[in-house]
């Protein structure tokens, strides 16, 4: 069976995080089981989920077929659950559904300005102290929000998982993450497939004999950005990790660098605060 060796990036704790993981947003039932199984059989060891994805139980059933010590498992707490006791409860519920004793990385899925960030980070620190969470991070945080988290956190904020792809490169945020030794992880690294139609991406895919997805993912990992692409197709899951025996040349990278249009596919400036994700009542 074809397998790939995926390099790692070091977290502040000294733990190693694989540069490519399998994303599971919007996958459920047998589809998510097949996607995760295809990834692990192909050599992935990094799985990314969240309580809000509603698929932790299916992922837990699949992970039971593999050696937990070989895996890097991430989950996330919903913003409506960022109160101190709610964070503790949400994490333990995720651990139960995933059938594991610990998470390698636990992220605040979205910031919630209605709940004290200090309260949330205190709960994350307790989970870390109890060994339930090995590394703490955030997701969809601006530089301003990440700075505040760093200021009040008793443990290093290891990762900021953000929307990042050639159409949304966020240089100021990425620079602050680097300065604060926070690993940048790309959510929606393929712009939810919208970027496949980009003319530059298509031309570079043809030039290298690669898929558009591989071109975009290779560009990200060459910038030391961790990627967690998701696909319902096992073939595409395997293809998305085949990034490390070829490279883009400088001209290719410059063309993709020039594709930035500050265009998010999901992380828009405004939020629907009334949605169940946030749980902020009027």
SVG drawing of the C-alpha trace seen along z (x, -y; Angstrom):
<svg xmlns="http://www.w3.org/2000/svg" viewBox="-32 -44 45 46">
<polyline fill="none" stroke="black" stroke-width="0.4" points="0.0,0.0 1.3,-3.5 2.3,-5.6 3.9,-9.0 6.2,-10.3 5.0,-13.7 7.5,-16.1 6.7,-17.7 6.8,-21.2 7.9,-21.7 5.4,-23.1 6.5,-25.2 6.1,-22.1 8.6,-20.2 5.9,-18.0 6.0,-17.4 2.9,-18.3 2.7,-16.8 2.6,-19.4 -0.3,-17.7 -3.4,-16.5 -6.8,-15.2 -9.6,-17.7 -13.1,-16.5 -15.3,-19.5 -18.7,-18.8 -18.0,-15.0 -20.2,-12.6 -21.2,-8.9 -19.4,-6.4 -18.0,-9.2 -15.8,-10.6 -14.8,-7.0 -13.6,-6.3 -11.8,-9.6 -9.9,-9.2 -9.2,-5.5 -7.8,-6.4 -5.6,-9.1 -4.2,-6.9 -3.6,-4.0 -1.7,-6.4 0.7,-7.6 -1.1,-10.5 -0.9,-10.6 -2.7,-14.0 -6.5,-14.1 -8.4,-17.4 -12.0,-17.5 -14.2,-19.6 -17.2,-19.2 -19.1,-21.4 -18.4,-19.0 -20.6,-16.4 -18.4,-13.6 -16.2,-12.9 -17.9,-9.5 -17.4,-8.2 -13.7,-9.4 -13.2,-7.7 -14.5,-4.4 -12.1,-4.6 -9.1,-5.7 -9.6,-2.6 -8.3,-0.5 -4.9,-2.3 -2.2,-2.9 -3.2,-6.1 0.5,-6.8 1.3,-7.2 -1.4,-9.8 -1.7,-13.6 -5.4,-14.4 -6.9,-17.8 -10.4,-18.9 -12.0,-22.3 -14.4,-23.8 -17.3,-25.8 -17.5,-29.5 -20.7,-29.0 -18.9,-26.7 -16.0,-29.0 -17.0,-29.6 -14.6,-27.9 -16.8,-24.9 -18.2,-24.6 -14.7,-24.2 -13.8,-21.5 -17.1,-19.7 -16.8,-20.1 -13.3,-18.7 -14.2,-15.7 -17.2,-15.1 -15.0,-15.2 -12.6,-12.8 -15.5,-10.4 -16.7,-10.6 -13.2,-10.2 -12.6,-7.3 -9.2,-8.7 -7.5,-9.8 -6.0,-13.0 -5.9,-15.4 -2.6,-16.4 -4.1,-19.8 -7.2,-21.5 -8.3,-24.7 -10.8,-27.5 -12.8,-27.2 -13.8,-30.8 -13.3,-33.8 -16.4,-34.8 -16.3,-38.4 -19.2,-37.8 -17.1,-35.4 -13.9,-36.4 -10.8,-35.1 -9.0,-34.8 -11.7,-32.5 -11.3,-30.3 -7.5,-30.2 -7.6,-29.3 -9.8,-26.3 -7.4,-25.4 -4.5,-25.6 -6.3,-23.3 -6.9,-20.7 -3.2,-20.9 -2.2,-20.5 -4.4,-17.4 -2.9,-15.9 -6.1,-15.8 -4.7,-18.3 -1.0,-18.3 -1.1,-21.5 -3.4,-24.5 -4.3,-26.7 -6.8,-29.0 -8.6,-29.1 -9.8,-32.1 -8.1,-34.6 -6.9,-37.9 -3.5,-39.2 -5.2,-41.4 -7.1,-38.4 -4.0,-36.2 -2.0,-38.9 -4.6,-39.0 -4.6,-35.2 -0.8,-35.2 -1.0,-37.8 -3.4,-35.9 -2.5,-32.3 -0.5,-30.2 0.5,-27.8 1.9,-28.7 -0.6,-29.3 0.9,-26.7 -1.3,-27.1 -3.6,-29.5 -5.7,-27.7 -6.9,-30.4 -8.3,-30.6 -5.2,-30.8 -4.7,-30.1 -3.4,-32.1 -6.5,-34.3 -6.2,-35.1 -2.6,-35.3 -3.0,-37.6 0.6,-38.8 0.2,-40.9 -1.5,-38.0 1.1,-35.5 3.9,-37.7 2.5,-38.1 2.1,-34.4 5.8,-33.9 6.9,-36.6 4.9,-34.9 6.2,-31.4 2.6,-30.4 2.4,-27.8 0.1,-28.8 -2.3,-26.1 -4.4,-26.6 -8.1,-25.9 -9.8,-25.7 -6.3,-25.6 -8.0,-25.0 -10.5,-27.8 -13.2,-25.1 -12.2,-24.2 -13.0,-27.6 -9.4,-28.2 -9.2,-25.3 -10.6,-27.6 -7.8,-30.1 -5.9,-30.5 -2.5,-30.6 -3.2,-27.5 -4.4,-25.6 -1.3,-26.6 1.0,-25.5 -0.8,-22.2 -0.4,-21.5 3.3,-22.6 4.1,-20.2 1.8,-17.4 0.0,-17.8 -3.5,-18.5 -4.6,-22.1 -5.0,-21.0 -1.4,-19.7 -0.1,-23.0 -1.9,-25.1 -1.0,-22.8 2.7,-22.6 2.8,-26.4 1.5,-26.5 3.9,-24.0 6.8,-25.7 5.8,-28.7 5.9,-26.5 2.1,-26.5 0.5,-23.3 -2.5,-22.3 -5.6,-20.2 -7.4,-19.7 -10.5,-17.6 -12.0,-15.4 -14.8,-12.9 -12.8,-11.0 -10.2,-8.6 -8.2,-9.1 -8.0,-12.8 -7.1,-12.3 -4.1,-10.3 -3.2,-12.8 -3.3,-15.7 -0.4,-14.3 1.8,-13.7 3.7,-16.9 7.2,-16.2 9.1,-14.7 8.7,-17.8 8.7,-21.5 7.6,-24.8 10.3,-27.0 10.8,-30.7 8.7,-32.0 5.9,-29.7 5.9,-30.8 5.9,-34.5 2.9,-33.9 0.9,-32.4 2.1,-35.1 0.7,-37.7 -2.7,-35.9 -3.6,-37.5 -6.9,-39.3 -7.9,-39.4 -10.9,-37.2 -12.1,-34.9 -14.4,-32.0 -15.7,-31.7 -13.9,-34.0 -15.8,-37.1 -15.5,-40.2 -19.1,-40.0 -20.6,-37.1 -24.0,-35.7 -23.9,-36.1 -27.4,-34.5 -26.4,-31.2 -26.1,-28.1 -22.3,-28.2 -21.9,-31.3 -25.0,-31.1 -24.9,-34.8 -28.4,-35.9 -29.6,-39.4"/>
</svg>
